[in-house]
């Protein structure tokens, strides 16, 4: 009896202990029901809940390149940091095996080492929010656990997530599998915490066909072949964000080299193209060495691989240790690539390798700080390129990007550099000129203000402090402020937290310069905003300089402080924003503008400053703050211009003026004026490359000849035709150098019509025969140059055919002036197909911007709004508003041009304005005060 009692007491004690322990682990039923109701709270949220933190992923994937499917599993080591019965992570377009889902954790209250496995009561995939919600019966224990999930998915054709790209090998069409996870598409490959702040380590294993190359972020540690399959295991990565994970599976060849500290660098490309990867390989090795010194920190992985991908929506992607590129951004063919192609390879490679430090090692905390990655990488890519190829003078070409940034930020529908991102779906719309180019420009402005040495040392401190973690914009400012002693945070907040930028007006009053600032809007309307502007100026000489911060309106500066010879004050030229290092425009009064015009004519100013005056003057003219006649007078000062940055900008301006004046005064022409303007440089450059000529001259030749072809210069069209026929007879002819091929192709298309299709059909034949992507790109960008609307329509339809890679279709959207209406009708007719094919990424915005923005009438703006009223979504909303705003700006300028034209006609008798009929082969030019228009 006593024995039984003893057993009974023991059982009661054990049962009490069990009930106590279980009560500590399980919420009561009522509490659990309350938690289950809160499951709805996870829906529609911009960020994932913070009660679970991923620490390590063990991913295994098996892609089938024939069926375009893949199977996978992921084991995620988590740290539960708050009481919860839920685990919420991202997943999209995946089929989850709900029976496989489990959470394993150490039995914290047990004396043995056995693990416990929990199965969720419910597994919910919320497709609209791209989240996977796991609901467990009990509150999960604080501490580490392991979440296991098996899943399946499709290798899609949208160039995002885990997708298929096609290529040809020995005449046979084949598939390769690639990942593109930025900004938020890792969730389409495996369930994960798909946010940049959720850094973890990654252990990846792939099961792939044995004959294929399989790459990932880290080096291979083991490869086992069993029959037709091989299992490839990779070294575990350091901590990184999910958007930087990468996988490439396909048939490749490679070239390799080592850096001075033993990092193995490889360039992978399709078999047969390996020689085209050698230039990028050399650039990559030298760039890694440069960044190691600049950031005072070596490259952090044991290898760097760069891969050329046939189908790739972005130009390139900075995946940690496995950088992917479209072929035109990585491959360089000595015989068939242009000087511009070569420069692009350098800039793009330098940009992506900069991310290995600034983005991968130190990562933005959230997409609001996207510019911190992209703006910096854009700026430092030019710094690296200038170091590697100083003879190219790439900073003078940075201004092509700079102008694009000013153009977008001059719109009312712009956005701050630091734009608040709520939903991940909004990210594509800020991958734009503001985040990249304005971001780069304000960094350049700040570096110029603080000094290069101070900026570099402060930056190195920042990278060291935030290595392997996340940072916000304010963290960078704090590091630069500490290193410089300057109020960097206050200064830069005025540039990153508000949209737009100032126009600084300067005038002379009583031998003093008077400065005022106001927001510049391309529409010419008033805008609010106040900036702390780092002003740089020189007076009559680059030796007489002054720097100061413009903070109040107005501010004055005595010119005597700048010049020792007071007698020269009345004629001295003044140039603000020296070398265009500041992100602002300058408006001079008439007196100062006249002095600058004289300085340009007499070659007193650098090419960069001549560019700045030209670009600002045109922007002010478009904003109706400067007359078109006075702008033409300024252009005459550039008639002997030979420098690339100036002429390249002038060519872009000429195209826009041609389009809008044609809308403003149908039947009018500015072609003769611009032909006269460009002939001087064309004669100097010629058609053939010259021994020892500069890199910039090589690039300029093609642009000038293209402009002459567009404006219908007969001698250019004839010469181009002869060279094209020679090329058709012999593809290796020396008479069609790669640098002038685009010009020749455009010239050929300018003479193509429905009744004369030879040039069009010949270019299609060349397109189909070449395997060089840069050559295909040149042809696609030329096919829509014909003045015949029927040919334009045929070319646009060709862009949608299977012969054109999906991402390349946007190359042919810049149609001729005569083809704009045709392109608009085509866009409307094919919108459903275009939206379905390109609507999931940022490429869709190119269709809208390229086709909509060139119009110049209020009626067309209204028509565009009506068409898109029921077709707008978050992917295109901002771009659509910006494009319509551009149409309004063009329309207002056209309206102002008509008024200006009428005013001059009214004063015809005063001989200020002469009108000549178009049949009189005359030209528009400014001669001795006469403005001659061909009507």
BELTAUR-V170927 format. One record per backbone hydrogen bond with DSSP energy under -1.0 kcal/mol. NH is the residue of the N-H (numbers start at 1). CO is the residue of the C=O. Records with the same first field share a line. If there is no record, write none. Layout:
NH=CO + CO
//
This chain:
5=1
6=2
7=3
8=4
9=5
10=6
11=7
12=8
13=9
14=10
15=11
16=12
17=13
18=14
19=15
20=16
21=17
22=18
23=19
24=20
25=21
26=22
32=28
33=29
34=30
35=31
36=32
37=33
38=34
39=36
40=37
41=38
42=39
43=40
53=79
55=77
56=77
57=201
58=75
59=203
60=73
61=205
62=71
64=69
68=64
69=64
70=153
71=62
72=151
73=60
74=149
75=58
76=147
77=56
78=145
79=53
80=143
81=51
87=134
89=132
90=192
91=130
92=187
95=152
97=150
98=96
100=97
102=148
103=118
104=146
105=116
107=114
108=106
110=107
116=105
118=103
121=135
122=135
124=133
126=131
127=125
130=126
131=126
132=89
133=124
134=87
135=122
136=85
140=84
143=80
145=78
146=104
147=76
148=102
149=74
151=72
152=95
153=70
155=68
156=154 + 162
161=180
163=178
164=156
165=176
167=174
169=172
172=169
174=167
176=165
177=249
178=163
179=247
180=161
185=181
188=185
189=186
190=186
192=90
194=192
195=193
198=195
199=197
200=240
201=55
203=57
205=59
206=232
207=61
208=230
210=228
212=209
213=250
215=248
221=233
222=233
224=231
226=229
229=226
230=208
231=224
232=206
233=222
234=204
235=219
237=202
240=200
244=241
245=242
248=215
249=177
250=213
253=269
255=267
257=265
259=263
262=259
264=302
265=257
266=304
267=255
268=306
269=253
273=270
276=273
277=274
278=275
281=277
282=278
283=279
284=280
285=281
286=282
287=283
288=284
289=285
290=286
291=287
292=288
293=289
294=290
295=291
297=292
304=264
305=321
306=266
307=323
308=268
309=325
317=324
322=319
323=305
324=317
325=307
326=315
329=326
330=327
331=327
332=276
337=333
342=338
343=339
344=340
345=341
346=342
347=343
348=344
349=345
350=346
351=347
352=348
353=349
354=350
355=351
357=354
358=354
359=357 + 362
360=355
362=357
363=469
365=471
369=366
370=367
372=369
373=370
374=370
375=371
377=373
378=374
379=375
380=376
381=377
382=378
383=379
384=380
385=381
386=382
387=383
388=384
389=385
392=389
393=390
396=393
397=394
398=394
400=397
402=398
403=399
404=400
405=401
406=402
407=403
408=404
409=405
410=406
411=408
414=412
418=496
419=417
426=423
427=424
430=427
431=428
432=430
436=432
438=433
439=434
440=436
441=437
442=438
443=439
444=440
445=441
446=442
447=443
448=444
449=445
450=446
451=447
455=451
456=452
457=453
458=454
459=455
460=456
461=457
462=458
463=459
464=460
465=461
466=462
468=361
469=466
471=363
475=472
476=472
477=473
478=474
479=475
480=476
481=477
482=478
483=479
484=480
485=481
488=486
491=487
492=488
493=489
495=492
496=492
497=493
503=518
504=585
505=516
506=587
507=514
509=512
513=557
514=507
515=555
516=505
518=503
520=501
522=410
524=521
533=550
535=533 + 548
537=546
538=575
539=544
540=573
545=543
546=537
548=535
550=533
555=515
557=513
559=511
561=558
562=559
563=559
566=564
568=565
569=566
571=568
572=568
575=538
577=536
580=577
581=578
584=582
585=502
587=504
589=506
593=589
594=590
595=591
596=592
597=593
598=594
599=595
600=596
601=597
602=598
603=600
604=599
610=606
611=607
612=608
613=609
614=610
615=611
616=612
617=613
618=614
619=615
620=616
621=617
622=618
623=619
624=621
625=620
631=627
632=628
633=629
634=630
635=631
636=632
637=634
638=635
639=636
641=638
647=643
648=644
649=645
650=646
651=647
652=648
653=649
654=650
655=651
656=652
657=653
658=654
659=655
660=656
661=657
662=658
663=659
664=660
665=661
668=665
669=934
674=670
675=671
676=672
677=673
678=674
679=675
682=678
683=679
684=680
685=681
686=682
693=690
698=694
699=695
700=696
701=697
703=699
704=700
705=701
706=702
707=703
708=704
709=705
710=706
711=707
712=709
713=708
717=713
718=714
719=715
720=716
721=717
722=718
723=719
724=720
725=721
726=722
727=723
728=724
729=725
730=726
733=730
736=733
740=737
744=740
745=741
746=742
747=743
748=744
749=745
750=746
751=748
752=749
753=756
756=753
761=757
762=758
763=759
764=760
765=761
766=762
767=763
768=764
769=765
770=766
776=772
777=773
778=774
779=775
780=776
781=777
782=779
783=779
785=782
792=788
793=789
794=790
795=791
796=792
797=793
798=794
799=795
801=798
804=801
808=805
811=808
812=809
813=810
815=813
816=784
819=816
820=817
823=819
824=820
825=821
826=822
827=823
828=824
829=825
830=826
834=830
835=831
836=832
837=833
838=834
839=835
841=838
845=842
846=843
848=844
849=845
850=846
851=847
852=848
853=849
855=852
861=857
862=858
863=859
864=860
865=861
866=862
867=863
868=864
871=868
876=873
877=873
880=876
881=877
882=878
883=879
884=880
885=881
886=882
887=883
888=884
889=885
890=886
891=887
892=888
893=889
894=890
895=891
896=892
897=893
898=894
899=895
900=896
901=897
902=898
903=899
904=900
905=901
906=902
908=905
910=907
911=908
914=931
916=933
920=917
921=919
927=930
930=927
931=912
932=925
933=914
935=916
//
